[in-house]
Amino acid sequence: MIFLLFLCSYLPVFVTSVEYYCDTDRFPVVTDFVPEDCDNSARFYYRENVVNDCFPACVQATSKSCYRYYTSGSNDYTRALWKPTCLPDETWAPKQCKGEAANGRCFCVDSEGNRIFGDAFSLDADDMTCACSRYRAALEASGDHVFVSLHCDSMGNYDPLQCDVNSEQCWCVEPKTGDLTSAVLPMNLMTKLPCYNETTVGSQYLRQCESEVYAQTMITDEFNAHGTERVNFETVLCQYDGSYGPYKISSGILYCVWKDGSSIGAYQVEVSSTIGSVNCNCACDTKIYQLAGLLFSLSCRSNGNYASLQMDGNLYYCVDSDGFATTESSDDDVCPEV
Ligand SMILES: *[C@@H]1O[C@H](CO)[C@@H](O)[C@H](O)[C@H]1NC(C)=O
């Protein structure tokens, strides 16, 4: 019976935190280094903070290190307009903020800096942890669950109410950490949990998008169990908060979609081998700014990604995939390859 495979649930796992000590072989204790002292071309970066008794130093970044961003070429530490927040173990911090405190944005990323679900304006991001988004990304990457029903809120924190539709259990968690705060009840008793809110949840744990995808997943499983390999549906993606997006694919066309499943503007592209690079970040931001009553003045590509080259009056500047400047404004109308 295939359902037996789904029984293990993803109740919170308590991970003991790793401590970092100053390794004086790797971090020589020299206090008067400046960024220019570090050989960027050899991937040495300037680590400016005192971390666990380690003083500022030139440190060589390991192959997947967050600090590689600080070294060499166009990401030269001394010229970068933005630097990621890196953790002492050289992974990317879950929450990365860009732009000014007054009008900037924060985004959730995985340990290698790839954007995952969750964003907020910097002004609203004090309590943003991205812990839920990190956990959900890890669950999906593990492939242990046919259908992941962990719910995050829009800034990547945990929804207070969590249900695992595979094991049919529900429980309450602390939003910033995901720590268990209630008994674990069978799903049909969900409404008895203290964190259940009829207004926000309704009678069904799964949101509309998820119900659609869940039904597809179950039907596909059924077909696979009977030897049918391919089942063609419209491809619907759901976000970690259960809403629609960032895109859907129908009849060979990819459309950027908003949380309610409606297409955003005319942002669309024929599905081809380049689909992996479509993120709809710019299309989504047009909607986010509109709903926040803010002027959105950047240009998008027709596929919904940010155009790398942007105009500032008569000058040009380049932006990253989140729409934040990577170069100062100038006459130069060519952006560096990312
Ligand atoms: C349920 O959620 C709504 C909307 O967020 C909120 O206004 C209300 O206070 C909540 N109710 C309870 C009982 O927490």
The ligand as an SDF file (V2000), in Angstrom:
LIG
                    3D

 14 14  0  0  0  0  0  0  0  0999 V2000
   -7.8590   35.2340   13.6490 C   0  0  0  0  0  0  0  0  0  0  0  0
   -7.2020   35.9170   12.6060 O   0  0  0  0  0  0  0  0  0  0  0  0
   -7.6930   37.2130   12.3450 C   0  0  0  0  0  0  0  0  0  0  0  0
   -7.0030   37.7550   11.0980 C   0  0  0  0  0  0  0  0  0  0  0  0
   -5.5980   37.6860   11.2140 O   0  0  0  0  0  0  0  0  0  0  0  0
   -7.4830   38.0790   13.5800 C   0  0  0  0  0  0  0  0  0  0  0  0
   -7.9720   39.3940   13.3520 O   0  0  0  0  0  0  0  0  0  0  0  0
   -8.1910   37.4450   14.7780 C   0  0  0  0  0  0  0  0  0  0  0  0
   -7.9070   38.1700   15.9510 O   0  0  0  0  0  0  0  0  0  0  0  0
   -7.7630   35.9990   14.9530 C   0  0  0  0  0  0  0  0  0  0  0  0
   -8.5940   35.3490   15.9520 N   0  0  0  0  0  0  0  0  0  0  0  0
   -8.0950   34.7360   17.0020 C   0  0  0  0  0  0  0  0  0  0  0  0
   -9.0820   34.0910   17.9040 C   0  0  0  0  0  0  0  0  0  0  0  0
   -6.8960   34.6850   17.2610 O   0  0  0  0  0  0  0  0  0  0  0  0
  1  2  1  0
  1 10  1  0
  2  3  1  0
  3  4  1  0
  3  6  1  0
  4  5  1  0
  6  7  1  0
  6  8  1  0
  8  9  1  0
  8 10  1  0
 10 11  1  0
 11 12  1  0
 12 13  1  0
 12 14  2  0
M  END
$$$$
